[in-house]
């Protein structure tokens, strides 16, 4: 039952995020704003990975989706046969102490989805402060995310997200 609820959450994220506009997919080193079914999200791409999407979630505040291989939401296909795992992830930024917890991991897509409110908030706050994000992922090793500077699209996302 718990796994089914997680799968439903992933499918909802994928459905919400699938409307990435062409300019957002082409943008590198900048925040791009996307929208699907009235829900806005932020996206930043890195061809070598990781890429990142921030979604506004009533339950979690800001939810982070990290694409470890540099792919993006256009490449995320979540079906009923998708293999969901959890991975213990330690997040560290220049302005916070390291903290760890489980994330949902879609093995075939090499994608992590935050499951706790503090996880997305920590990445969001790192973007605001201009701090890089270090992630130590169980069985996958370390990953570094260099977030782009806050821009007008980032500010528009903040203004539209009541959960922030």
KAQUIFEN-V244434 format. One record per residue. N is the residue number from 1. RES is the residue in one small letter. PSI is psi in radians with two decimals (none if undefined). Layout:
N|RES|PSI + N|RES|PSI
//
This chain:
1|x|-0.78 + 2|x|-0.74 + 3|x|-0.67 + 4|x|-0.71 + 5|x|-0.70 + 6|x|-0.74 + 7|x|-0.71 + 8|x|-0.69 + 9|x|-0.71 + 10|x|-0.76 + 11|x|-0.70 + 12|x|-0.72 + 13|x|-0.81 + 14|x|-0.73 + 15|x|-0.70 + 16|x|-0.65 + 17|x|-0.13 + 18|x|-0.32 + 19|x|0.55 + 20|x|2.19 + 21|x|2.81 + 22|x|-0.70 + 23|x|-0.53 + 24|x|-0.64 + 25|x|-0.54 + 26|x|-0.32 + 27|x|2.28 + 28|x|2.52 + 29|x|0.54 + 30|x|2.68 + 31|x|2.36 + 32|x|2.51 + 33|x|2.30 + 34|x|2.91 + 35|x|2.42 + 36|x|2.22 + 37|x|0.68 + 38|x|-0.03 + 39|x|2.16 + 40|x|2.69 + 41|x|2.77 + 42|x|2.59 + 43|x|2.41 + 44|x|2.37 + 45|x|2.57 + 46|x|2.03 + 47|x|-0.55 + 48|x|-0.09 + 49|x|2.86 + 50|x|2.70 + 51|x|2.86 + 52|x|2.43 + 53|x|2.38 + 54|x|2.16 + 55|x|2.59 + 56|x|2.15 + 57|x|2.22 + 58|x|-0.62 + 59|x|-0.73 + 60|x|-0.16 + 61|x|-1.67 + 62|x|2.20 + 63|x|2.34 + 64|x|2.44 + 65|x|2.06 + 66|x|2.10 + 67|x|1.76 + 68|x|-0.50 + 69|x|0.16 + 70|x|-0.12 + 71|x|-3.11 + 72|x|-2.95 + 73|x|-0.43 + 74|x|-0.43 + 75|x|-0.07 + 76|x|1.90 + 77|x|1.97 + 78|x|2.06 + 79|x|3.13 + 80|x|-0.33 + 81|x|0.13 + 82|x|2.44 + 83|x|1.94 + 84|x|2.33 + 85|x|3.10 + 86|x|2.61 + 87|x|2.39 + 88|x|2.20 + 89|x|2.24 + 90|x|2.22 + 91|x|2.32 + 92|x|2.38 + 93|x|3.00 + 94|x|-0.39 + 95|x|0.03 + 96|x|2.80 + 97|x|2.68 + 98|x|2.48 + 99|x|2.51 + 100|x|2.71 + 101|x|3.06 + 102|x|2.54 + 103|x|2.72 + 104|x|2.41 + 105|x|2.12 + 106|x|1.78 + 107|x|-0.83 + 108|x|-0.50 + 109|x|-0.09 + 110|x|0.93 + 111|x|2.37 + 112|x|2.45 + 113|x|2.20 + 114|x|2.56 + 115|x|-0.14 + 116|x|2.60 + 117|x|-0.66 + 118|x|-0.46 + 119|x|-0.91 + 120|x|-0.66 + 121|x|-0.67 + 122|x|-0.74 + 123|x|-0.73 + 124|x|-0.84 + 125|x|-0.60 + 126|x|-0.66 + 127|x|-0.74 + 128|x|-0.72 + 129|x|-0.14 + 130|x|0.41 + 131|x|2.41 + 132|x|2.76 + 133|x|2.17 + 134|x|2.30 + 135|x|2.18 + 136|x|1.97 + 137|x|2.16 + 138|x|2.31 + 139|x|-0.06 + 140|x|-0.30 + 141|x|-2.97 + 142|x|2.58 + 143|x|2.48 + 144|x|2.31 + 145|x|2.06 + 146|x|1.93 + 147|x|2.49 + 148|x|2.88 + 149|x|2.66 + 150|x|2.30 + 151|x|-3.02 + 152|x|-0.61 + 153|x|-0.65 + 154|x|-0.81 + 155|x|-0.65 + 156|x|-0.68 + 157|x|-0.80 + 158|x|-0.74 + 159|x|-0.53 + 160|x|-0.22 + 161|x|1.87 + 162|x|-0.28 + 163|x|-0.16 + 164|x|none
//
